[in-house]
Amino acid sequence: MCLFPLAPWWARMALVYFLMGLLCLMLGLTLIRYVVFTAVWVTTGHSLWIFPNMMEEQVGAGDVGVGTGVVGAGGVGVGAEVSG
């Protein structure tokens, strides 16, 4: 980023649009994640997390979806992972 002022205009715009697309993708996945969780929790009382490790800082990109599944009932175990 320190050489950003030296980059040609098209490279700067490509980087800006790429980062805006990445931000929109992350916000969209987060919104879908919470909508699905709320719908499942209201209708069944169980917790379903899509991409349970999406907000974790210590996991790699390949481990974001590990542990997806129905966890707990009545709010017990919310946010926990399903092993297996």
Steps between C-alpha positions, in 0.01 A plus 500: 500500500793740543547502119128559436557863381754374245271236348320578175138608523362171361692296761370719782142468379537123457622472859220722630230302318652168608503605866145638478385170350674306775338719766155455343552124485595484868209721607259301285616169646470643850147620432396163352664324794298692759174481306528119472597471868203713610253313278614158622515610864151655494338203325676206668684630805827357370807696396632466144817688414611525137876568488537477881864609497453796266573759769785312667845650462705185563359282220611488139281558198453123452363448851223761485225247423624221728248409770181600320197333650212518744622562853308510825136559577341793675811713472731245662825470311449801277816564306656161583639279229378159393786256487503217259 
